[in-house]
Structures are given as structure tokens and as C-alpha cells.
Amino acid sequence: MSKSSKQRKLKVLLLISGSIAAVRIPLLVSKLIKEDYIVKCVVTKNAEKIIQPLSLSILSRNKCIVDADQWNYKRSKPLHIDLCEWADILIIAPLTATTLSKWVYGNAEGLVSSILIANKKPVIVAPAMNTNMWQNKAVSSNYKKLKTFKNTLSIEPLKGLLACDQFGIGKIPTNDLILLAIKFVISQKRKDFNDLINKSFLITGGATIEKIDSARIITNNSSGEMSLLIAQVARFRGAKVTYIHGPLRLKSEITEGIECYEVQNGSELNNLVRDKIHNYDYFFMNAAVADIKLKKDFTKKISKNNLKDHLSKNLELVPDILKNVSSLKRKNQLFIGFCAFTGTLENLRETIKEKFEKKGCDLIFANPIDIEGQGFGEGSENEGWLFDRKGLEFHIERSSKLDIANKLVNRIISIDK
């Protein structure tokens, strides 16, 4: 999140405990510096054995603080208090079982534990440990306690190959995901990051693909970023989230931590949505479905000379998925459709009326795609209007897609189902 020279740079206090995953933290520090944050690093005694404080000092442009610095007689204020007051946001990455236990039980032995206990600022938590340790009853109990801390956003560890050569859950979240969590936290006015803990979201996104022949496809410009950010926002706020998507066109590794299903075409998307729709409070139909397909699956490549005739004889419309699943909607569910539009707001209002009649959804969010810098593509901005059947027309001003996603979720969960 680059800042202009007139804006105050945000201060990140990065706490590093003694997991082998600490070797990945220098890359996170580099990313934070490139994004124009001010970074200070604090390492535990065990982390010092894994990663060199000098490296972190050079990368962060600030002295790396070690455990032995805590009670320096030259200081006029306790270091752990001073650092808590300095920071805008804290990150504990990786969080080990030992540091987790100290934190939730108020054991202030060591500088990192003292900081965590004294702190009242937002904290992003990125655990990393062996699968057996992560699934241990005592660790699970401690982690459950941690998730009740209102100023804490926890990103659970990922599945993959661990340093112990086991394959399981315990990998530290990706740096892209940690960076996204930072941007989410600093955009919030609230300090409670678990307000959706009893809610569930089914979200579709990305472009679907329909085959023309063995070499050609029909698709569209959607990157899938907007839907994925809605999914991550809901997950960051504690909700149960399932994300069904077409092939994504994103450079950032921000899909991790969500239950994801990738589909290729409209038929696969329709079948999966119908299978899962019953189990969720909110259904966001944000997938950019290719509107046309061929009647048959052609396994051979059609010659260019025959292509025009081939298309004219075999093209048909893809069924409207939102319309088809609207009959499955329960009383306590909200269905949200999406509409990418061009032209005037007046024309959009007429289009929205028609869509409500056809689609059977409760709400429609419409965003313009004919304004430079908005709409399709990773990193682009958005604005839009949320409509309902009763005449609601709620405008969300142009902003980052992450901010739009959060404001959209806020508005939708405020609606009485």
C-alpha cells in the first residue's frame, strides 16, 4: 500500500519467534519496506538461533531488537511499553506454541511476550509449527482463547510440506496473505475482527471458460480479484467461507486459507453451487460467466475457413445460474448478484429493474467498467451501487477493491433477512 509523501507512514512492529518458518521473514520485511511501511523487528532468543538479527536490521533500516535489549539501563522507559506505543500495528510471525502459551496465560517472560501482553494495538497472528503440535489439545485450546481477543486477527497455518518432511497443516501463511491482512486491518475503524464468527458465505468469482474447439475458448476479462477479496474479508472477520471460482489471473498468493473449488465452465459452476447453496447465510454470485457456449464439445480443431459457419450453427446461451438457483433460496438467506455495466446511471437503473425480475436475487451490486482505472484487472479500483427490490440505491465511492469488499460486506450484513 504505497503512501504519498504527504501521508504519515504506518509503523509495523514485527515480532519473530523461534520456528524454522522464521527463515521466510526477511522476504516479508522486504515487501513491507517496498510498500513504504516503517518496520521494526523483535526476535526471541530461539529466533536468534534461526535468523540473523543483522540481516533484519539491514532489510528493515532499523536496528533489530533482541531479548537482551529489554532491560537496558540507558532507557528511560520500559522497552516493551515504548514499542507498543510506537507501533500502529503488530505482527507476530511466526507464532510458536511456546509464545502462544505465554501470551494467552499472561506470562511476560521475554521481550516478545511482554510486548504482546502490554499491547492494545491491532495484532496479526501467523502461526507456524509441526502438524502434531498444531493439533495438540493444549495448543488448540490456547489458540481458541487467542481468537477471543478482539484486537487480534488470526491467519491459520496452511497445508503443505513442512520442514520436518511431514505433509500437513502448519506452514506459515504466505507473505502476500499477511500483507493483505495488514491492509485490511489498517483500513478498519473497528478493533473486533471476529464479528462474523457465526456467519457463512458462499462466494463465486473469476471468469468461466467455454470451449470452441480443442484450441480456442470463449471467456472474459475478469481476474477474480474482487470476489476473492470479498471472500478474504469475510474470512478475516471470522466467517465460514467457501469460494468457487474459474481460473484466476492474479499474481498475489491470496487464495490460501479459504475452502476453494476451481471450475472451468458454467455447467460445473452451476452444479457445484446447487450442491452447496443450502449451507450458507449469504450467496455472492460474482462469477463472470461466459454468456455463450457451443452446443457440443468439439475435440478437434476447426479450420479457420470453417470457423464462421461452425460458430453460427452451434452457438447457444449459457443458462443463467443465479436465476436457476433462486428457487433453492431459503427464508433466512440473502442472494447477491453482480452487474458490470457501461453507460449512464439512468440506464443502469432500468437494467437493474429487469435483472431483479429475471434473477430472483435480493440485492445487486453494479460497478462501471468503462472508466479508466476501474473494473477489471488486479490492482484496479472500483466503485459501485448496491440496489434492492424496494428502491435502495447505496453508492460506494471509488476506492481499492479491498475497501469496496469490506464496505459491501458491512452493508449487506446490516440488512434484516
DOGUKOL-783836 format. One record per residue (C-alpha): residue in three letters; x, y, z. Coordinates in steps of 0.1 Angstrom, whole numbers, padded with zeros to 4 digits, always signed. Example, Ala and Ser with C-alpha at 12.3 -4.5 7.8 and 13.67 -1.06 7.14 Angstrom:
BEGIN
ALA+0123-0045+0078;SER+0137-0011+0071;
This chain:
BEGIN
MET+0000+0000+0000;SER+0021+0029-0013;LYS+0018+0062+0006;SER+0022+0096-0009;SER+0048+0118+0006;LYS+0022+0138+0025;GLN+0008+0108+0043;ARG+0022+0095+0075;LYS+0040+0062+0071;LEU+0025+0034+0091;LYS+0046+0018+0117;VAL+0048-0020+0118;LEU+0063-0039+0148;LEU+0072-0074+0136;LEU+0076-0100+0163;ILE+0095-0131+0153;SER+0095-0163+0175;GLY+0116-0194+0171;SER+0100-0215+0144;ILE+0120-0227+0114;ALA+0095-0206+0094;ALA+0114-0175+0106;VAL+0137-0180+0076;ARG+0109-0166+0054;ILE+0105-0134+0074;PRO+0133-0114+0056;LEU+0112-0116+0024;LEU+0082-0102+0044;VAL+0104-0074+0057;SER+0115-0065+0022;LYS+0079-0065+0010;LEU+0068-0042+0038;ILE+0097-0018+0031;LYS+0088-0017-0006;GLU+0052-0009+0004;ASP+0065+0021+0023;TYR+0059+0009+0059;ILE+0083+0017+0087;VAL+0094-0016+0102;LYS+0110-0026+0135;CYS+0118-0063+0142;VAL+0119-0080+0175;VAL+0133-0116+0178;THR+0130-0141+0207;LYS+0161-0159+0219;ASN+0152-0190+0199;ALA+0145-0169+0168;GLU+0181-0155+0171;LYS+0194-0190+0165;ILE+0175-0193+0132;ILE+0178-0159+0117;GLN+0205-0133+0120;PRO+0194-0100+0136;LEU+0219-0082+0114;SER+0200-0092+0083;LEU+0167-0079+0097;SER+0184-0047+0107;ILE+0197-0041+0072;LEU+0164-0050+0055;SER+0142-0030+0078;ARG+0166+0000+0080;ASN+0161-0002+0118;LYS+0181-0020+0145;CYS+0167-0055+0151;ILE+0158-0057+0188;VAL+0167-0088+0207;ASP+0157-0102+0241;ALA+0188-0089+0258;ASP+0178-0053+0249;GLN+0147-0054+0272;TRP+0162-0040+0304;ASN+0189-0017+0291;TYR+0199+0007+0319;LYS+0202+0036+0294;ARG+0165+0036+0287;SER+0141+0059+0305;LYS+0110+0038+0297;PRO+0105+0000+0297;LEU+0112-0011+0261;HIS+0081-0033+0257;ILE+0059-0003+0266;ASP+0078+0021+0244;LEU+0075-0003+0214;CYS+0037-0008+0219;GLU+0033+0030+0219;TRP+0054+0034+0188;ALA+0036+0008+0166;ASP+0004+0013+0146;ILE+0001-0024+0141;LEU+0018-0056+0153;ILE+0025-0088+0135;ILE+0036-0120+0153;ALA+0051-0142+0126;PRO+0058-0170+0130;LEU+0038-0176+0162;THR+0051-0207+0180;ALA+0033-0229+0206;THR+0056-0215+0233;THR+0049-0179+0226;LEU+0011-0186+0221;SER+0010-0202+0256;LYS+0029-0173+0272;TRP+0006-0148+0256;VAL-0028-0163+0264;TYR-0018-0170+0300;GLY-0001-0137+0307;ASN+0034-0150+0311;ALA+0056-0119+0304;GLU+0089-0138+0304;GLY+0109-0124+0274;LEU+0105-0092+0254;VAL+0081-0106+0227;SER+0058-0120+0253;SER+0059-0087+0273;ILE+0050-0067+0242;LEU+0021-0090+0233;ILE+0007-0088+0268;ALA+0011-0050+0272;ASN-0002-0042+0237;LYS-0036-0027+0228;LYS-0030-0021+0191;PRO-0043-0045+0163;VAL-0022-0077+0160;ILE-0020-0100+0130;VAL-0011-0136+0140;ALA+0006-0160+0117;PRO+0012-0194+0134;ALA+0037-0220+0122;MET+0046-0253+0137;ASN+0046-0291+0132;THR+0012-0306+0124;ASN+0012-0327+0156;MET+0020-0297+0177;TRP-0007-0276+0160;GLN-0033-0303+0166;ASN-0023-0309+0202;LYS-0052-0304+0226;ALA-0033-0278+0247;VAL-0022-0258+0217;SER-0058-0259+0202;SER-0072-0248+0235;ASN-0047-0219+0237;TYR-0054-0209+0201;LYS-0092-0209+0208;LYS-0086-0185+0237;LEU-0065-0163+0215;LYS-0093-0159+0189;THR-0114-0143+0216;PHE-0090-0114+0218;LYS-0109-0086+0200;ASN-0078-0068+0186;THR-0064-0099+0171;LEU-0067-0111+0135;SER-0055-0147+0132;ILE-0045-0163+0099;GLU-0044-0201+0104;PRO-0014-0220+0092;LEU-0016-0236+0057;LYS-0013-0272+0045;GLY+0019-0283+0027;LEU+0053-0299+0031;LEU+0068-0289+0064;ALA+0104-0286+0075;CYS+0101-0320+0093;ASP+0093-0336+0059;GLN+0057-0343+0070;PHE+0029-0331+0048;GLY+0001-0315+0068;ILE-0011-0282+0084;GLY+0014-0260+0100;LYS+0030-0238+0072;ILE+0032-0201+0079;PRO+0007-0181+0058;THR+0022-0166+0026;ASN+0037-0131+0028;ASP+0011-0119+0003;LEU-0017-0130+0026;ILE+0000-0114+0056;LEU+0003-0081+0036;LEU-0034-0083+0026;ALA-0043-0087+0063;ILE-0023-0056+0072;LYS-0041-0036+0045;PHE-0074-0049+0058;VAL-0066-0041+0094;ILE-0054-0005+0088;SER-0085+0002+0068;GLN-0108-0007+0097;LYS-0122+0016+0123;ARG-0133-0014+0145;LYS-0110-0034+0167;ASP-0131-0065+0168;PHE-0121-0088+0139;ASN-0144-0117+0147;ASP-0178-0101+0143;LEU-0189-0126+0116;ILE-0179-0157+0135;ASN-0214-0172+0133;LYS-0220-0163+0096;SER-0213-0183+0065;PHE-0206-0171+0029;LEU-0207-0189-0004;ILE-0189-0168-0030;THR-0183-0173-0067;GLY-0158-0154-0088;GLY-0135-0153-0117;ALA-0142-0160-0154;THR-0156-0192-0167;ILE-0143-0208-0199;GLU-0163-0224-0227;LYS-0146-0244-0254;ILE-0149-0236-0291;ASP-0127-0264-0301;SER-0095-0281-0290;ALA-0076-0248-0295;ARG-0100-0219-0288;ILE-0121-0207-0259;ILE-0147-0182-0250;THR-0141-0162-0218;ASN-0140-0126-0205;ASN-0117-0101-0187;SER-0124-0109-0151;SER-0093-0115-0129;GLY-0113-0128-0100;GLU-0098-0103-0076;MET-0130-0086-0064;SER-0147-0119-0054;LEU-0115-0132-0037;LEU-0112-0101-0017;ILE-0148-0104-0006;ALA-0141-0139+0005;GLN-0109-0129+0024;VAL-0126-0100+0041;ALA-0154-0123+0054;ARG-0128-0149+0065;PHE-0107-0122+0082;ARG-0138-0113+0102;GLY-0144-0148+0114;ALA-0169-0162+0089;LYS-0171-0196+0073;VAL-0163-0191+0037;THR-0164-0212+0006;TYR-0151-0198-0027;ILE-0160-0213-0061;HIS-0140-0198-0089;GLY-0129-0200-0125;PRO-0092-0198-0134;LEU-0078-0168-0116;ARG-0055-0142-0132;LEU-0037-0129-0101;LYS+0000-0126-0092;SER-0006-0124-0055;GLU-0009-0156-0034;ILE-0040-0147-0015;THR-0063-0177-0021;GLU-0048-0196+0009;GLY-0068-0202+0040;ILE-0102-0204+0022;GLU-0120-0235+0012;CYS-0117-0232-0026;TYR-0131-0251-0056;GLU-0119-0243-0091;VAL-0143-0249-0120;GLN-0138-0244-0158;ASN-0172-0238-0173;GLY-0208-0226-0165;SER-0221-0261-0161;GLU-0195-0271-0135;LEU-0202-0238-0116;ASN-0239-0244-0117;ASN-0237-0279-0104;LEU-0213-0270-0075;VAL-0234-0240-0065;ARG-0266-0261-0064;ASP-0248-0287-0043;LYS-0236-0263-0017;ILE-0261-0234-0016;HIS-0282-0248+0012;ASN-0255-0245+0039;TYR-0248-0207+0038;ASP-0263-0175+0051;TYR-0251-0153+0021;PHE-0246-0162-0015;PHE-0225-0138-0036;MET-0228-0146-0073;ASN-0198-0126-0085;ALA-0185-0151-0111;ALA-0181-0136-0146;VAL-0199-0164-0165;ALA-0191-0167-0202;ASP-0225-0160-0217;ILE-0222-0182-0248;LYS-0211-0217-0254;LEU-0212-0243-0281;LYS-0239-0270-0281;LYS-0214-0298-0284;ASP-0179-0305-0271;PHE-0156-0305-0302;THR-0124-0323-0296;LYS-0108-0314-0329;LYS-0096-0280-0340;ILE-0119-0263-0365;SER-0101-0249-0395;LYS-0102-0211-0399;ASN-0121-0214-0432;ASN-0149-0233-0415;LEU-0149-0214-0382;LYS-0176-0188-0390;ASP-0200-0215-0402;HIS-0191-0236-0372;LEU-0200-0209-0347;SER-0232-0197-0365;LYS-0246-0233-0363;ASN-0235-0243-0328;LEU-0236-0212-0305;GLU-0261-0211-0277;LEU-0266-0191-0245;VAL-0252-0204-0212;PRO-0281-0208-0187;ASP-0285-0181-0160;ILE-0270-0197-0129;LEU-0284-0171-0104;LYS-0319-0174-0119;ASN-0317-0212-0118;VAL-0306-0214-0081;SER-0330-0187-0069;SER-0357-0213-0064;LEU-0335-0230-0038;LYS-0332-0199-0016;ARG-0344-0203+0020;LYS-0361-0175+0040;ASN-0330-0168+0061;GLN-0306-0165+0031;LEU-0296-0134+0011;PHE-0286-0138-0026;ILE-0265-0111-0041;GLY-0260-0106-0078;PHE-0233-0085-0095;CYS-0236-0064-0127;ALA-0207-0049-0146;PHE-0221-0021-0167;THR-0212+0006-0192;GLY-0231+0039-0198;THR-0251+0062-0176;LEU-0266+0056-0141;GLU-0301+0063-0155;ASN-0297+0034-0180;LEU-0283+0012-0152;ARG-0314+0017-0131;GLU-0336+0003-0159;THR-0312-0026-0163;ILE-0313-0034-0126;LYS-0352-0034-0126;GLU-0351-0060-0154;LYS-0325-0081-0136;PHE-0345-0082-0104;GLU-0375-0095-0124;LYS-0354-0122-0140;LYS-0328-0133-0114;GLY-0348-0137-0082;CYS-0319-0123-0060;ASP-0323-0099-0031;LEU-0296-0074-0039;ILE-0275-0064-0069;PHE-0241-0046-0068;ALA-0233-0028-0100;ASN-0199-0014-0109;PRO-0188+0006-0140;ILE-0162-0009-0163;ASP-0159+0019-0189;ILE-0140+0043-0166;GLU-0102+0043-0168;GLY-0086+0026-0138;GLN-0118+0008-0127;GLY-0133-0026-0131;PHE-0113-0055-0145;GLY-0078-0064-0135;GLU-0057-0070-0105;GLY-0049-0038-0086;SER-0076-0017-0103;GLU-0100+0003-0083;ASN-0138+0001-0081;GLU-0169+0020-0072;GLY-0205+0009-0074;TRP-0241+0010-0064;LEU-0260-0016-0043;PHE-0296-0020-0052;ASP-0325-0039-0037;ARG-0361-0046-0048;LYS-0375-0018-0026;GLY-0356+0010-0042;LEU-0324+0010-0021;GLU-0296+0027-0041;PHE-0265+0028-0019;HIS-0234+0043-0035;ILE-0199+0031-0025;GLU-0173+0057-0037;ARG-0143+0048-0057;SER-0117+0031-0037;SER-0094+0000-0036;LYS-0112-0033-0042;LEU-0103-0044-0007;ASP-0120-0014+0008;ILE-0150-0018-0015;ALA-0153-0055-0005;ASN-0153-0046+0032;LYS-0179-0018+0028;LEU-0201-0041+0007;VAL-0200-0068+0033;ASN-0208-0042+0060;ARG-0238-0030+0042;ILE-0251-0065+0033;ILE-0248-0079+0068;SER-0267-0049+0082;ILE-0298-0059+0061;ASP-0325-0077+0080;LYS-0331-0111+0063;
